[in-house]
Amino acid sequence: MTKTETLQVPGAQLYYEVQGAGPTLLMIPGGPTDAGIFSAIAAPLADRYTVVSYDPRGNSRSIPDDPTLDQDVDVHGDDAAALLTALGGAPAYVLGSSGGAQIALNLAARHPSLVHTLVAHEPPCVALLPDADTVTAGMLEVEAAYHREGVPAGMKRFEELIGMGENAPTPPQEPPTPEQMEMFGRMGGNLAFFLAHGVRPLSGFRPDVETLRAGRPRIVVGIGETTDGQLARRTAIALAEALDVEPVVFPGDHAGFTTAAGPFAARLDEVLRG
């Protein structure tokens, strides 16, 4: 059974979901997504973990006091720390996806006592790339396209930049369930906030590699099995090289926890127990 809760933090109210029993596994979604994006892997993991997923502030049901502020990765990291503290404060397993992996890396560096093992799945840490200036300029173009022409233009430029445009391969999908349709509607409502206030700060965040190299907490860098040529795979490999660890391949694409949920959940459990 899934319980829904809220937590008041400075400047926002966070929405989160809890299911299962066992050590805490916190899942941090990326970009314009929310807690629902992990529903397909939360259920099969709930017999081994207390699975907690939440909407980062500004997305869906986590309402900031001031929605005009740009996202701040330090603030996001503090939100995640506050949530783990409210859940008891024992070192937790953490999965961060995409921009959520950036938040998780911030959490691990600044609140290491709260994290046992972090799986950072394809974080867009652009600052670690040799062509960081070029990609950063592209992110500014994404934001400009949104302000000039609206959400469709901003998303089109974003998808081109990250290698997930019209020609990107897409796995076959089952017809969406009513719950998925509701989730897609929520996430669609987050796109304007993401383009105006999230793309630039989330991609521009440079993880504290020097602190994270110390080995506590344990950091695992994940890459998608089918993401060759995509920006997030390049940035994840750059992070792994900076941390002097081998990237771990996860089933599926950048969102393998939805497109290859069963194998992804099994791989995640294997890695966490490793």
N, C-alpha and C positions, 0 to 999 in steps of 0.2 A: 504494500500500500504506500502511495506517495503522499507525504505531508507537504503542504505549502506554508511558508512562513515569511515574515518580513523582519528586517533588522534596520534600526535607525543608526545611521553613521553621519559624521559631520557633512552637511550639505546634500544629503540624499537619503532615500529609503530604499534598501535593497530587497528584492524579491528572490527567494530561493526555495528549492525543493529538496526533500530528503526522503530516501527510501533505503531499505535493507538493514543489515547488521554487520558489524565487524569494524575494522579500522577505517577511518575516514578517507574517502577518495573524493577530492574536490575537483570538479570539472569547470574550466573557465572557457566560455565560448569566445569566438573572435568576430571582428567586424560588426555587421549589423545584426548578428544572430543572438539568440538568447538560450535560456536553460533547455528549452524544448529540443534544440538541435542534437542533444545527447540522449534523447529518450530511447533510441534503438539499442544503445549499448548499456544504458543504466540498468535496464531490467535484468539482463543476463549476468551482470556483475553484482547485483544486490544480494545474492546469497553468500557473498564473500566479503563485501565492503558495505559500509554506510556511505552510499553514493549521494553526494551533494552537488547540485548544479544551480547556477544563479544567473540572473540577468545583470550584466555590468551596468553601472549607472549610466543613464541616458538611453538605454535600450529597453523597449517593451514595458515591463512592469516595475522597473527600478527608476524611480522618478527623482531627478535632481532638482534642488531648489532653484537653480539658475540654468536652464537648458541652453543659454547662449554661450556658455563657457566652452572653450576647447577641451577635449579630453586630456587628462594629465596622467601619465603612466604611474607616477609616484602615488597619486591619489587612488588610482585603481589598485595598486599594490597594497595600500593601506586598507582599502575596502575588503580585499581578500583576507588580509591579516585579521581584521575585525571579525569577519565571518568565522574564520577558524578559531579565534579566541572564544567567540560566543558558543561554539560547538564543543568547547572543552580545552582547547589549546594543545592537545597532544600532537606530536609531529604527524602530519598527514601525507598521504600520497596525493599528488596533484597532476592532472592532465590539463595542459593549456593548448588550445588550437589557434593557429594563425595569430591574430592580434591578441587573443587570450593567452598565447604562449609568451608574448612580450610581457603581459601583466604578470604571468607566473614567474618569469625570470626576474622581474623586479621584486616580487614577493620573496623569492628564494635568496636574493642577494641582501635584501634589507630586513627580512624577518626570518633568518635561517632556522631558528629554533622551532618554527611552526611547520617546517617541511621535512619530510623523511626522504622522499624521492620525487623528482619532477620529471615528467615526460613533456618536453617542449616539441610539439608537432608542427613543423614547418613555420616557425616564427619569421615574420617579415623584417628581420633586423638588417635593413638596407645599409646602415652605416658601416657594416663589416665588409661590404662588397668593394672590389677594386674600382668599379664604376659607380660608386655611391652618388657622386655629384649628378651624373646623368639620370639615374633612377629617381633621385630626389626632385630633380627638375620635372620629371614626368608626374610625380605625385602632386606637385604644384599645378600642373596642367589639369589634372583630374579635378582638383578643387575649383580651379578657374572655370572649367567647362560646366560644372554644376551651377556655379553662381551666374554664369552667362546664359545657359540654356536649360537648366533644370536637371532632375534626377536621371532621365534616360541618357542624356549626353555625358554626364559625369560617370555613370556606370559603364558606358561604352568605352570611354577612354581608360577607365580603371581596368576593365577586363582585358583590353588590348595590352596594357602595360604589364600586367602580371602573367600574360600568356594564357588567358582563359577566355579569349574572344570567340567569335563565331566559328572559327575553324578548330577549336580545341575539342578533343575527343570527349564524349560523354557516355558513361556506362548506361545500359538499359535500366529503366526505372519502373517499379510497380506503380499502378495508379495510386495517388495519394489518399490516405485515410482522412476522415473529417478532422481528426486531431491535427494532422499534418497541414491541412488546408488552413486551419485556424492559425497555426504557427507561421506559415508562409505569409499570411496577412499581417501578423504582428511584425515580422521581420521587414516586410515591404514598407511598413510605416516607419522603420528605423533608418531607411536609406538616406534621407535628407540629412539627418543628424550625423550619420557616418561620414558622408561626403563633405559636409561643412566643417565638422569638428573632430573627426576621428582619423581619416586617412593619413593626414600629415603627421600628427603626433605619434600615432601607433607605429607607422613605418619608420619614423625618424628616431625612435628610441634606440639608443645603443646599450645593450646589456652590459652590466659591470663584469666583464670577462675576468678581470684580475681577481675579484672576490669569488666568483663562481668556480674558478680553477682550483680553489683550495680543497674541493672534494666534499664539502659539507654545505648543504645537502647534496645527495647524489643527483646528477643531472644526466638525463637521457635525451638525445636529440633525435626526433623522429622525422622520417621522410616518407612520402607516399610512394607506393609501388609503381604508380602510373603517372608520375608528375614530371617526367623528364622535360626539360626545356622551360619549365615554369619558374617564375621569379621566386616563389616561396621555397622551392627546393634548393635553388642557388643560395638563398640567404641561410637556410638551415645548414647546408654543407659548410658555408663560411663560418657559422657559429661553432659547428663541431670541430672544425680545424682550429679555431681560436681557443677552444676548450681542451684541445688535444684528446678528443674522444672520437670513436667511430660512430657515424650515424646509424640508426637502427631503422630498417625498412618495415613499414606497416602496410597491411593490405589496403588496396583501394587508392583513391586519389587524395586531393587536398582535404576532402571531407569524407575520408574513408569510414569514419564512425557512422555515417549515414548510408553510403553506397556499398559498403562491405562490412556491415555492422557485426555479424557473427564472428568472422575471422579477425576483425579489428579488436573486438572485446577479448578474444582469446589471446591475441598477441599482447595486448596491454597487460592482462593479468600475468602472463609469462614474464614480461619485462619488469613489472613491479615486484614480482617475487624473486627476481634474479639475484 
